Amino acid sequence: MFKPEGIYVAMMTPFEDGSINETVVRQMVDFMIEKGVHGIFPISSVGEFIHLDLEEKVFLMQIIHDQAKGRVPVTPGIASTRPKECIFLAQKAKEIGCEAVVVAPPYYYPISQENMERHFEMISDAVDIPIILYNIPLFATPISYDVVKRLARKKNVVAMKDSSGSMVDLLHFMDKIRLIGEDLSVLVGREETLFPALMVGAKGCMTATAGILPEVMVGVYKAWQEGNYEKARDLQFSILLLVRSLFAAPFPLGFKVALEVRGFKMGPPQQPLSDAEYFKYLGVKSRIEKVMNPILENLPK
């Protein structure tokens, strides 16, 4: 069964007049694949799935899968507070030909670990497409180690994206999975931890920076594969200042600014900014551009 490995892009969504900009989406897909990424994760947190209706989510799956043309796997997010909606999106992803789906915990309302586990079970039992669990404490209740351990026994649960940013949590997730003899492919969702995570057995990442600086993120992975740990470490450190700058703007605007520096028209914010926030945003935008320029100048030609 399919298992993700390598550098996956948590893909952003470009908008124009409030609608998905299909032209730019297709340009982004080609750019990322040509730069060597190993997979694409659209309808993600940084991709503003929260601002997309069901029809738009299915539309994104279709055009991204169509543009990828089988060159890399496409694993769309199907996050929702309702299992019924997650199941619908998983079935659509299967029909379109996507390799897997990414399932996050329900958000907004507080939820117990027992209810969360049931949410995942209902989806897993209803579909026959591979499932990637998504731990995203920034926006939803964290998944416990034991819930991941039990879900790992499900045949179609093949991987986990951990966006906790915690090496402690990462190791405990991996250990719980290891102790029951399962073999989930664990990927990190924070770009700052890619190299150390690979060193302890993670299989890669699903991150927004993989779409902004695929050359660097793929470079970290390749250097690690080749045993050139000094190069991997240097590449890892080279993006940290940028990542701090990206998070200085209201999420995910900083990431979209960085992608505009790479030449992609991302459109206006979907969440309107106040005058004060917009003024702050302009300052962060200027900082991101200044940080990006030397990185781009040093990329391999």
Secondary structure by P-SEA (a helix, b strand, c coil): ccccccbbbcbbbbbcccccaaaaaaaaaaaaaaaccccccccccccccccccaaaaaaaaaaaaaaacccbbbbbbbccccaaaaaaaaaaaaaacccbbbbbccccccccaaaaaaaaaaaaaacccbbbbbbcccccccccaaaaaaacccccccbbbbccccaaaaaaaaaaaaaaccccbbbbcccccaaaaaaacccccccccccccaaaaaaaaaaaaacaaaaaaaaaacaaaaaaaaaccccaaaaaaaaaaaccccccccccccaaaaaaaaaaaaaaaaaaaaaaaaccc
